[in-house]
Amino acid sequence: MEMHLNLKRLTECREKAGLSKRETAKRIDVSQPSYVRYENGTRIPSIQIVTAIANVLNTSVAYLTGQTDLDTPDFILISKDASPALFSLIETCKDYDEDQLKEIKNYIDSL
């Protein structure tokens, strides 16, 4: 499935993240020329690539494709190696129901 990107938003998000085209390409595991073609609109990325770009640029696929004006991410990837405490917390809470999660969030907000 191909995704049509809002090219202005793509460039703005990359610049806001402080990333070069080369670094962005490296982080999404594509060649720099491929990434440049995505940003220039001469190549249409797959949904997997758009998802990787959204993750690297800390935004959402919906924002990059112009489906919403909210630039917040749809999801956050947590690496066990990069953030073991947060990963462990999420592992502990993953089976909690909504009420339990709300209690935890309220507690954290009160700290």
C-alpha positions as CSV (number, residue, x, y, z in Angstrom):
1,M,0.0,0.0,0.0
2,E,1.4,3.4,-1.0
3,M,1.0,6.5,1.2
4,H,1.0,10.1,-0.2
5,L,2.9,12.3,2.1
6,N,2.3,16.0,2.8
7,L,5.8,17.1,1.7
8,K,5.8,20.4,3.5
9,R,5.0,18.6,6.8
10,L,7.6,15.9,6.2
11,T,10.3,18.5,5.7
12,E,9.1,20.6,8.7
13,C,9.0,17.6,11.0
14,R,12.5,16.5,9.9
15,E,13.9,20.0,10.5
16,K,12.1,20.3,13.9
17,A,13.7,17.0,14.9
18,G,17.1,18.5,14.0
19,L,17.9,15.8,11.5
20,S,19.6,15.9,8.2
21,K,18.2,14.0,5.2
22,R,21.2,11.6,5.6
23,E,20.5,11.0,9.3
24,T,16.8,10.5,8.7
25,A,17.5,8.0,5.9
26,K,19.9,6.1,8.1
27,R,17.4,5.9,11.0
28,I,14.6,4.6,8.7
29,D,17.0,2.2,7.1
30,V,16.8,3.5,3.5
31,S,19.4,5.0,1.2
32,Q,19.8,8.8,1.3
33,P,18.7,9.1,-2.4
34,S,15.5,7.1,-1.6
35,Y,14.7,9.4,1.3
36,V,15.4,12.5,-0.7
37,R,13.0,11.3,-3.4
38,Y,10.3,10.8,-0.7
39,E,10.8,14.3,0.6
40,N,10.8,15.7,-3.0
41,G,7.7,13.8,-3.9
42,T,9.3,11.9,-6.8
43,R,8.9,8.5,-5.0
44,I,5.9,7.3,-2.9
45,P,6.9,5.3,0.2
46,S,5.2,2.2,1.4
47,I,3.1,2.3,4.6
48,Q,6.0,0.6,6.4
49,I,8.4,3.4,5.4
50,V,5.9,6.1,6.3
51,T,5.4,4.5,9.7
52,A,9.2,4.3,10.3
53,I,9.5,8.0,9.2
54,A,6.7,9.0,11.6
55,N,8.4,7.1,14.5
56,V,11.8,8.7,13.8
57,L,10.3,12.2,13.5
58,N,8.1,11.7,16.6
59,T,4.8,12.3,14.8
60,S,1.9,10.3,13.3
61,V,1.3,8.8,10.0
62,A,-2.0,10.7,9.9
63,Y,-0.2,14.0,10.3
64,L,2.4,13.2,7.7
65,T,-0.3,12.2,5.2
66,G,-2.5,15.2,5.9
67,Q,-5.3,13.3,7.6
68,T,-5.1,15.3,10.8
69,D,-3.6,18.5,12.0
70,L,-2.5,16.9,15.3
71,D,1.3,16.3,15.1
72,T,1.5,14.1,18.2
73,P,2.6,10.4,17.6
74,D,0.1,7.5,17.3
75,F,2.5,5.3,19.2
76,I,5.8,5.2,21.0
77,L,8.4,2.5,20.7
78,I,10.2,1.7,23.9
79,S,13.5,-0.1,23.6
80,K,14.4,-2.4,26.4
81,D,18.1,-1.6,26.0
82,A,17.6,2.2,25.7
83,S,15.1,2.5,28.6
84,P,15.0,-0.6,30.7
85,A,13.0,1.0,33.6
86,L,10.3,2.4,31.3
87,F,10.2,-0.9,29.4
88,S,9.7,-2.8,32.7
89,L,7.0,-0.5,33.8
90,I,5.1,-1.0,30.6
91,E,5.5,-4.7,30.7
92,T,4.1,-4.7,34.3
93,C,1.1,-2.6,33.3
94,K,0.3,-4.1,29.9
95,D,-2.5,-6.3,31.2
96,Y,-4.1,-3.7,33.5
97,D,-7.6,-2.5,32.8
98,E,-8.4,1.2,32.0
99,D,-9.4,2.0,35.6
100,Q,-6.0,0.7,36.9
101,L,-4.1,2.6,34.3
102,K,-6.0,5.8,35.1
103,E,-5.1,5.4,38.8
104,I,-1.4,5.0,37.9
105,K,-1.6,8.0,35.6
106,N,-3.2,10.1,38.3
107,Y,-0.5,9.0,40.8
108,I,2.2,9.9,38.4
109,D,0.6,13.3,37.6
110,S,0.5,14.0,41.4
111,L,4.3,13.5,41.8
